[in-house]
């Protein structure tokens, strides 16, 4: 998961990870579509790697964007999925990043499985 330019540290991780490990799911959010960078590259990766899913979340208000990210996390990886072996990397701006991290950790994901960076 990344917000805006916080995609920068995730991009090289994807390049290194995708040839060796899948599935990988990228939720990438921004205030406007033109604020998303590397979209063409991520779309090519999605075409190349069957197990890679790239999703955009566009929300003009930062609080609503993080609210949508939180809803996606809770819906997909907490309530609808009991596999707590998954790994997450969250990168974005502000205290919302820590909140997303804490929601996952409090849902039973191991501390080392939920990494984050406040960009």
C-alpha positions in Angstrom: 0.0 0.0 0.0 1.3 3.4 -0.9 0.0 7.0 -1.1 1.3 9.4 -3.7 5.0 9.7 -4.0 5.4 7.2 -1.1 5.4 4.6 -3.9 9.1 5.3 -4.4 10.5 2.8 -1.9 7.9 0.2 -2.9 8.8 0.3 -6.7 12.2 -1.4 -6.4 10.8 -3.9 -3.9 8.3 -5.0 -6.6 10.9 -5.2 -9.3 13.0 -7.5 -7.1 10.1 -9.5 -5.6 7.8 -10.3 -8.5 10.1 -12.7 -10.4 10.3 -14.8 -7.3 7.2 -14.5 -5.2 3.5 -14.2 -5.9 0.8 -13.3 -5.3 1.5 -9.6 -4.7 -1.2 -7.0 -4.3 -0.5 -3.2 -4.6 -3.0 -0.7 -3.4 -1.8 2.7 -4.6 -3.8 5.8 -3.6 -3.6 9.5 -4.4 -5.7 12.7 -4.4 -5.9 12.6 -8.2 -5.0 10.2 -11.0 -2.3 12.5 -12.3 -0.6 12.2 -8.9 0.1 8.5 -9.4 3.5 7.9 -10.8 4.9 4.7 -12.5 1.4 3.6 -13.5 2.5 2.4 -16.9 5.3 0.4 -15.3 2.9 -1.2 -12.8 0.4 -2.0 -15.5 3.2 -3.8 -17.5 4.2 -5.7 -14.4 0.5 -6.8 -13.9 0.5 -8.0 -17.5 3.8 -9.8 -17.1 3.2 -11.5 -13.7 -0.1 -13.3 -13.3 0.0 -13.1 -9.6 0.5 -9.4 -9.4 -2.6 -7.2 -8.9 -2.3 -3.4 -9.1 -5.2 -1.2 -7.9 -5.6 2.5 -7.8 -7.6 4.4 -5.2 -8.4 8.0 -6.1 -9.7 10.2 -3.3 -9.3 14.0 -3.2 -9.4 14.2 0.6 -6.5 12.5 2.5 -8.7 11.4 5.4 -11.2 9.7 2.9 -8.2 8.1 1.1 -6.9 6.5 4.3 -10.5 5.6 5.2 -10.8 3.7 2.0 -7.4 2.0 2.5 -8.6 1.0 6.0 -11.8 -0.4 4.7 -9.9 -2.4 2.0 -7.6 -3.8 4.7 -10.4 -4.7 7.0 -12.6 -6.2 4.3 -9.9 -8.2 2.4 -7.2 -9.2 4.9 -8.9 -9.2 8.2 -12.6 -10.2 8.0 -12.6 -12.2 4.8 -9.2 -13.9 5.2 -7.9 -15.9 8.0 -4.4 -16.3 6.6 -2.2 -14.4 9.0 1.0 -15.4 7.3 0.7 -12.5 4.7 3.2 -9.7 4.7 2.5 -6.0 4.3 4.5 -2.9 3.5 2.7 0.4 4.1 4.2 3.7 3.0 2.5 7.1 3.2 2.3 10.4 5.0 1.2 11.1 8.6 -0.2 9.2 11.6 -2.6 7.3 9.3 0.3 5.0 8.3 0.7 3.9 11.9 -3.0 3.4 12.2 -3.1 1.0 9.2 -0.1 -0.8 10.7 -1.7 -1.1 14.1 -5.0 -2.4 12.6 -3.2 -5.3 10.9 -1.0 -6.1 13.9 -4.0 -6.1 16.2 -5.8 -8.4 13.8 -3.2 -11.1 14.5 -0.5 -10.4 11.9 3.0 -10.7 13.3 4.9 -7.5 14.0 7.6 -8.4 11.5 5.0 -9.1 8.8 3.6 -5.5 8.9 6.3 -3.1 7.9 5.7 0.6 7.4 7.4 3.9 6.6 6.1 7.4 7.2 7.2 9.1 4.0 
